Amino acid sequence: MKQISTVAKRGNEIFKEPKLTIGLDLRDRISHYCILDEADNVILEHSLPTTSKGSHQVFCRIPRSRIALEREPIPPG
């Protein structure tokens, strides 16, 4: 599996924001996330594998943040 790097383009400076909000849309295989600054400006959007390893690779570098989760509905039956 390809290693995920969320800091490749802009470096670590985006993670020095004092108050970040992360929106995380959980899906079966690939999830998507968006990081907002204090003024609700989007500073990063990307996808990640929906695995504990994928989540760790992305979020271990980000300071404590508010996270809003959304998940794909489970089909009936």
N, C-alpha and C positions, 0 to 999 in steps of 0.2 A: 504494500500500500504506500502511496506517495505521502511523504511527510508534509504536513500543513504548516505554512508560515504566514501568519497574519501581519508580520512586521516587515515583510520584504520590501514593500514599496516606500513606506514613510518612516520606517525605523521605530524606535521605542518612544519617540516624542509624543505620539498620540495617546499613550498609556499613562502619561503624567498628568492628565486632567484630574482635578480634585474630585469631581462627582460625575461619574459616567452612568448611563443607563443602557442596558443591553436588552434588546428584543430577540428572543430565541423562538423560532418556529420549528418545532420538533416534527420530523417526518420519519417514515419507516427506515429508510437507508441513508438519505442525505438530508440534513437539517440546514437551516439558514439563520444567520444572525446579523444584527445591525447594532452598531455602537453609536450612541448619541452623546454629545457633550452637554454641559449645563444649560445651554441655550436651545437645546433640542435640535442642534444641527447634526446631520449624519456625518460621522467621521470615518466610518468603515462599514462596508457590507460584504459578506462573504458566505461561503457554505462550508460545511464540515461533515465528516461521516458521523452518523448517529451511533456512536460507540463511546465507551468510557475513555478509550485511548484518544479518539478524535477530540472529545471535549477537553480532555486534560491538555493536549497539545495547544489548543487555542486559548483556553481560559487560565492556564497556570501563570501566564505573564501579566495578567490584568489585575489591578488592585481590586479590593472589595468594591462591589458595584450593586446597584439595584438591577434586578433581572425580571423581565416580564416574559412569561412562557405562554406559548400557544401550541396546541398539538393537533395533529390530524385526527378527525373523528374516527372512531372505530365503527366499521360498518356492521349493521345488525346481522345476526345469524351466525 
